[in-house]
Amino acid sequence: MASKSKRRKTEKLDETETILLGDDLKQIKNILLDFEKINKIEELESKLKKCPRIGVTLMTVLWKCSLQNFNEKPQWLLILNNVLCVLIKIYGTMPSLCSELAEPPGNFANIAVRLLESGPKIPLDAKCEVFRLICNLATDPRCMELIAENTHLVDRIAMAIDHDVNEVAKIALQMANLLAVNKNGIKISV
């Protein structure tokens, strides 16, 4: 018998998570801007203690962004940029939190693929931020496995290495370098 997925009920969500998972774009943007303004690690840690699963919640917001038509709803593009910035800040500052994204369903790699495969719908600077986020998440061994196992994502990384824009190619090369180290820490040829 298949096990049931472990979804938290709405009543177990705190106020911040409820707003982020809702549809009020102005409130979502305000919460993201509050996170972006945090400059001190202690302040970020304090905020994360109040919302311990904020990374997973923000990944859900990122997924919602990936489904949007930015021509019809340009405010979602701003939210996309904000949520990427906050996720990079959280996982870059506190890499120990990356493991929460490796828990089932562990679909952050699929979200990244969706964003990277979106063509001109998403600007290059946002795609660079997606690569930066992937690099931050790759510090966790289980997240690295999820990245390496996703052939579409590895393909997107490989294609970006030869990109015309140097910034995209540089970040993709960093990611490829991370992927070139196996789980025993031994570098393999790329």
NUNU-351567 format. One record per residue (C-alpha): residue number from 1; residue in one letter; z, x, y. Coordinates in Angstrom, 3 decimals. Each point is the difference from the previous one (the first is absolute). Last residue first. Example, Ala and Ser with C-alpha at 12.3 -4.5 7.8 and 13.67 -1.06 7.14 Angstrom:
# NUNU-351567
@pos->2 | code->s | pz->7.140 | px->13.670 | py->-1.060
@pos->1 | code->a | pz->0.660 | px->-1.370 | py->-3.440
# end
This chain:
# NUNU-351567
@pos->190 | code->v | pz->-17.375 | px->33.921 | py->16.878
@pos->189 | code->s | pz->1.541 | px->2.598 | py->-2.274
@pos->188 | code->i | pz->3.501 | px->-0.621 | py->-1.316
@pos->187 | code->k | pz->3.222 | px->0.940 | py->1.734
@pos->186 | code->i | pz->3.054 | px->0.013 | py->-2.236
@pos->185 | code->g | pz->2.889 | px->-2.158 | py->1.207
@pos->184 | code->n | pz->0.731 | px->-1.358 | py->-3.466
@pos->183 | code->k | pz->-1.227 | px->-3.441 | py->1.101
@pos->182 | code->n | pz->-3.418 | px->1.404 | py->0.887
@pos->181 | code->v | pz->-0.902 | px->1.482 | py->3.360
@pos->180 | code->a | pz->-3.583 | px->-0.740 | py->1.052
@pos->179 | code->l | pz->1.013 | px->-3.447 | py->1.261
@pos->178 | code->l | pz->1.896 | px->1.568 | py->2.896
@pos->177 | code->n | pz->-3.048 | px->2.118 | py->0.861
@pos->176 | code->a | pz->-2.181 | px->-3.103 | py->-0.130
@pos->175 | code->m | pz->2.363 | px->-1.660 | py->2.478
@pos->174 | code->q | pz->-0.210 | px->2.952 | py->2.370
@pos->173 | code->l | pz->-3.798 | px->-0.044 | py->-0.361
@pos->172 | code->a | pz->-0.032 | px->-3.697 | py->0.875
@pos->171 | code->i | pz->2.049 | px->0.779 | py->3.124
@pos->170 | code->k | pz->-2.447 | px->2.718 | py->1.085
@pos->169 | code->a | pz->-3.097 | px->-2.078 | py->-0.771
@pos->168 | code->v | pz->1.279 | px->-2.925 | py->2.076
@pos->167 | code->e | pz->0.905 | px->2.275 | py->2.926
@pos->166 | code->n | pz->-3.345 | px->1.819 | py->-0.226
@pos->165 | code->v | pz->-2.088 | px->-3.147 | py->0.422
@pos->164 | code->d | pz->-3.246 | px->0.373 | py->-1.950
@pos->163 | code->h | pz->1.763 | px->-0.726 | py->-3.311
@pos->162 | code->d | pz->-0.473 | px->2.330 | py->-2.984
@pos->161 | code->i | pz->3.676 | px->-0.109 | py->-0.998
@pos->160 | code->a | pz->-0.117 | px->-3.776 | py->0.543
@pos->159 | code->m | pz->-2.091 | px->-0.493 | py->-3.140
@pos->158 | code->a | pz->2.641 | px->1.710 | py->-2.154
@pos->157 | code->i | pz->2.821 | px->-2.072 | py->1.498
@pos->156 | code->r | pz->-1.960 | px->-3.215 | py->-0.544
@pos->155 | code->d | pz->-0.672 | px->1.018 | py->-3.632
@pos->154 | code->v | pz->3.701 | px->0.737 | py->-0.541
@pos->153 | code->l | pz->0.746 | px->-3.470 | py->1.372
@pos->152 | code->h | pz->-2.553 | px->-1.667 | py->-2.269
@pos->151 | code->t | pz->1.282 | px->1.977 | py->-2.996
@pos->150 | code->n | pz->3.554 | px->-1.272 | py->0.463
@pos->149 | code->e | pz->1.944 | px->2.068 | py->-2.531
@pos->148 | code->a | pz->0.430 | px->2.898 | py->2.454
@pos->147 | code->i | pz->1.558 | px->-2.269 | py->2.642
@pos->146 | code->l | pz->2.310 | px->-1.734 | py->-2.468
@pos->145 | code->e | pz->1.022 | px->3.390 | py->-1.410
@pos->144 | code->m | pz->0.701 | px->1.315 | py->3.506
@pos->143 | code->c | pz->2.160 | px->-3.062 | py->0.631
@pos->142 | code->r | pz->1.977 | px->0.883 | py->-3.137
@pos->141 | code->p | pz->0.431 | px->3.623 | py->1.106
@pos->140 | code->d | pz->1.082 | px->-0.873 | py->3.578
@pos->139 | code->t | pz->-1.484 | px->2.375 | py->2.589
@pos->138 | code->a | pz->-3.289 | px->-1.891 | py->-0.412
@pos->137 | code->l | pz->1.370 | px->-2.740 | py->2.254
@pos->136 | code->n | pz->-0.279 | px->2.216 | py->3.068
@pos->135 | code->c | pz->-3.562 | px->1.022 | py->-0.873
@pos->134 | code->i | pz->-0.938 | px->-3.655 | py->-0.601
@pos->133 | code->l | pz->1.408 | px->-0.896 | py->3.419
@pos->132 | code->r | pz->-2.030 | px->2.759 | py->1.630
@pos->131 | code->f | pz->-3.127 | px->-1.285 | py->-1.784
@pos->130 | code->v | pz->0.669 | px->-3.526 | py->1.308
@pos->129 | code->e | pz->0.526 | px->1.476 | py->3.487
@pos->128 | code->c | pz->-3.411 | px->1.646 | py->-0.215
@pos->127 | code->k | pz->-1.421 | px->-3.424 | py->-0.925
@pos->126 | code->a | pz->1.623 | px->-1.444 | py->3.128
@pos->125 | code->d | pz->-1.611 | px->2.745 | py->2.115
@pos->124 | code->l | pz->-3.342 | px->-0.721 | py->-1.650
@pos->123 | code->p | pz->-0.057 | px->-3.611 | py->1.187
@pos->122 | code->i | pz->0.262 | px->-2.867 | py->-2.521
@pos->121 | code->k | pz->-2.920 | px->-2.433 | py->-0.398
@pos->120 | code->p | pz->-2.393 | px->2.978 | py->0.047
@pos->119 | code->g | pz->0.238 | px->0.315 | py->-3.788
@pos->118 | code->s | pz->2.901 | px->-1.832 | py->-1.656
@pos->117 | code->e | pz->0.162 | px->2.378 | py->-2.950
@pos->116 | code->l | pz->2.907 | px->1.992 | py->1.469
@pos->115 | code->l | pz->2.081 | px->-3.118 | py->0.668
@pos->114 | code->r | pz->-0.595 | px->-1.484 | py->-3.461
@pos->113 | code->v | pz->0.643 | px->3.364 | py->-1.624
@pos->112 | code->a | pz->3.312 | px->0.349 | py->1.862
@pos->111 | code->i | pz->1.066 | px->-3.489 | py->-1.108
@pos->110 | code->n | pz->-0.897 | px->0.900 | py->-3.586
@pos->109 | code->a | pz->2.097 | px->3.183 | py->0.231
@pos->108 | code->f | pz->2.937 | px->-1.993 | py->1.428
@pos->107 | code->n | pz->-0.089 | px->-2.277 | py->-3.055
@pos->106 | code->g | pz->3.152 | px->1.177 | py->-1.733
@pos->105 | code->p | pz->0.603 | px->-3.425 | py->-1.615
@pos->104 | code->p | pz->2.406 | px->1.226 | py->-1.168
@pos->103 | code->e | pz->2.088 | px->2.852 | py->1.393
@pos->102 | code->a | pz->-1.948 | px->2.973 | py->1.363
@pos->101 | code->l | pz->0.471 | px->-1.264 | py->3.544
@pos->100 | code->e | pz->3.778 | px->0.336 | py->-0.290
@pos->99 | code->s | pz->-0.476 | px->3.671 | py->-0.947
@pos->98 | code->c | pz->-1.182 | px->0.811 | py->3.524
@pos->97 | code->l | pz->3.538 | px->-0.417 | py->1.375
@pos->96 | code->s | pz->0.927 | px->3.601 | py->-0.824
@pos->95 | code->p | pz->-2.745 | px->1.082 | py->2.407
@pos->94 | code->m | pz->2.200 | px->-0.848 | py->3.006
@pos->93 | code->t | pz->-1.667 | px->1.261 | py->3.167
@pos->92 | code->g | pz->-3.603 | px->-0.124 | py->-1.222
@pos->91 | code->y | pz->0.596 | px->-3.196 | py->-1.957
@pos->90 | code->i | pz->1.541 | px->-1.867 | py->2.941
@pos->89 | code->k | pz->-2.224 | px->1.454 | py->2.737
@pos->88 | code->i | pz->-3.174 | px->-0.456 | py->-2.020
@pos->87 | code->l | pz->1.021 | px->-3.591 | py->-0.749
@pos->86 | code->v | pz->0.692 | px->-0.655 | py->3.699
@pos->85 | code->c | pz->-3.359 | px->1.424 | py->1.141
@pos->84 | code->l | pz->-1.884 | px->-1.906 | py->-2.691
@pos->83 | code->v | pz->1.773 | px->-3.218 | py->1.038
@pos->82 | code->n | pz->-0.919 | px->0.543 | py->3.640
@pos->81 | code->n | pz->-3.673 | px->0.759 | py->-0.672
@pos->80 | code->l | pz->-0.350 | px->-3.050 | py->-2.243
@pos->79 | code->i | pz->1.882 | px->-2.146 | py->2.538
@pos->78 | code->l | pz->-2.487 | px->1.049 | py->2.672
@pos->77 | code->l | pz->-2.878 | px->-0.877 | py->-2.337
@pos->76 | code->w | pz->1.677 | px->-3.343 | py->-0.723
@pos->75 | code->q | pz->-0.114 | px->-0.816 | py->3.728
@pos->74 | code->p | pz->-3.806 | px->0.155 | py->-0.231
@pos->73 | code->k | pz->-0.149 | px->-3.321 | py->-1.892
@pos->72 | code->e | pz->-3.639 | px->-1.125 | py->-0.273
@pos->71 | code->n | pz->-1.503 | px->3.488 | py->0.216
@pos->70 | code->f | pz->2.921 | px->1.414 | py->-2.000
@pos->69 | code->n | pz->-0.800 | px->-2.148 | py->-3.039
@pos->68 | code->q | pz->3.245 | px->0.281 | py->-1.906
@pos->67 | code->l | pz->0.697 | px->0.751 | py->-3.664
@pos->66 | code->s | pz->1.034 | px->3.627 | py->0.547
@pos->65 | code->c | pz->2.544 | px->-1.124 | py->2.587
@pos->64 | code->k | pz->1.736 | px->-2.213 | py->-2.569
@pos->63 | code->w | pz->0.210 | px->3.040 | py->-2.315
@pos->62 | code->l | pz->1.555 | px->2.043 | py->2.808
@pos->61 | code->v | pz->2.523 | px->-2.816 | py->0.560
@pos->60 | code->t | pz->0.824 | px->0.143 | py->-3.715
@pos->59 | code->m | pz->0.343 | px->3.777 | py->0.290
@pos->58 | code->l | pz->2.409 | px->-0.639 | py->2.879
@pos->57 | code->t | pz->2.178 | px->-2.119 | py->-2.305
@pos->56 | code->v | pz->0.007 | px->2.750 | py->-2.623
@pos->55 | code->g | pz->1.017 | px->2.524 | py->2.634
@pos->54 | code->i | pz->2.631 | px->-2.344 | py->1.457
@pos->53 | code->r | pz->1.851 | px->-0.249 | py->-3.296
@pos->52 | code->p | pz->3.362 | px->1.280 | py->1.309
@pos->51 | code->c | pz->-0.090 | px->-2.025 | py->3.237
@pos->50 | code->k | pz->3.402 | px->0.562 | py->1.661
@pos->49 | code->k | pz->0.277 | px->3.407 | py->-1.644
@pos->48 | code->l | pz->-3.516 | px->0.760 | py->1.273
@pos->47 | code->k | pz->1.077 | px->-0.538 | py->3.621
@pos->46 | code->s | pz->2.922 | px->2.395 | py->-0.416
@pos->45 | code->e | pz->-2.228 | px->2.597 | py->-1.653
@pos->44 | code->l | pz->-2.510 | px->-0.317 | py->2.857
@pos->43 | code->e | pz->2.738 | px->0.492 | py->2.601
@pos->42 | code->e | pz->1.350 | px->2.996 | py->-1.878
@pos->41 | code->i | pz->-3.502 | px->1.484 | py->-0.221
@pos->40 | code->k | pz->-0.414 | px->-0.213 | py->3.764
@pos->39 | code->n | pz->-3.154 | px->-1.152 | py->1.788
@pos->38 | code->i | pz->-0.111 | px->-3.766 | py->-0.581
@pos->37 | code->k | pz->-2.596 | px->-1.557 | py->2.326
@pos->36 | code->e | pz->-2.416 | px->-0.658 | py->-2.872
@pos->35 | code->f | pz->2.576 | px->-2.154 | py->-1.803
@pos->34 | code->d | pz->0.458 | px->-2.216 | py->3.062
@pos->33 | code->l | pz->-3.801 | px->-0.183 | py->0.378
@pos->32 | code->l | pz->-0.268 | px->-1.275 | py->-3.579
@pos->31 | code->i | pz->2.591 | px->-2.690 | py->0.690
@pos->30 | code->n | pz->-1.847 | px->-1.063 | py->3.159
@pos->29 | code->k | pz->-3.373 | px->-0.099 | py->-1.801
@pos->28 | code->i | pz->1.387 | px->-2.282 | py->-2.706
@pos->27 | code->q | pz->1.532 | px->-2.273 | py->2.646
@pos->26 | code->k | pz->-3.336 | px->-0.273 | py->1.829
@pos->25 | code->l | pz->-1.906 | px->-0.560 | py->-3.235
@pos->24 | code->d | pz->2.113 | px->-2.991 | py->-1.031
@pos->23 | code->d | pz->-1.346 | px->-0.521 | py->-3.530
@pos->22 | code->g | pz->2.977 | px->0.873 | py->-2.162
@pos->21 | code->l | pz->0.609 | px->2.970 | py->-2.297
@pos->20 | code->l | pz->1.109 | px->2.180 | py->2.905
@pos->19 | code->i | pz->2.232 | px->-2.770 | py->1.375
@pos->18 | code->t | pz->1.718 | px->-0.560 | py->-3.349
@pos->17 | code->e | pz->0.406 | px->3.750 | py->-0.483
@pos->16 | code->t | pz->1.717 | px->0.365 | py->3.375
@pos->15 | code->e | pz->2.285 | px->-3.000 | py->-0.602
@pos->14 | code->d | pz->1.205 | px->1.210 | py->-3.392
@pos->13 | code->l | pz->-1.645 | px->-1.119 | py->-3.194
@pos->12 | code->k | pz->2.226 | px->-1.345 | py->-2.783
@pos->11 | code->e | pz->-0.671 | px->-3.631 | py->1.018
@pos->10 | code->t | pz->-3.719 | px->0.608 | py->-0.476
@pos->9 | code->k | pz->0.484 | px->0.788 | py->-3.662
@pos->8 | code->r | pz->-0.547 | px->3.518 | py->-1.125
@pos->7 | code->r | pz->-2.754 | px->0.453 | py->-2.480
@pos->6 | code->k | pz->0.701 | px->1.746 | py->-3.284
@pos->5 | code->s | pz->-3.070 | px->-0.733 | py->-2.071
@pos->4 | code->k | pz->0.668 | px->-1.904 | py->-3.183
@pos->3 | code->s | pz->-0.111 | px->1.857 | py->-3.275
@pos->2 | code->a | pz->-2.786 | px->-0.708 | py->-2.428
@pos->1 | code->m | pz->0.969 | px->-1.394 | py->-3.374
# end
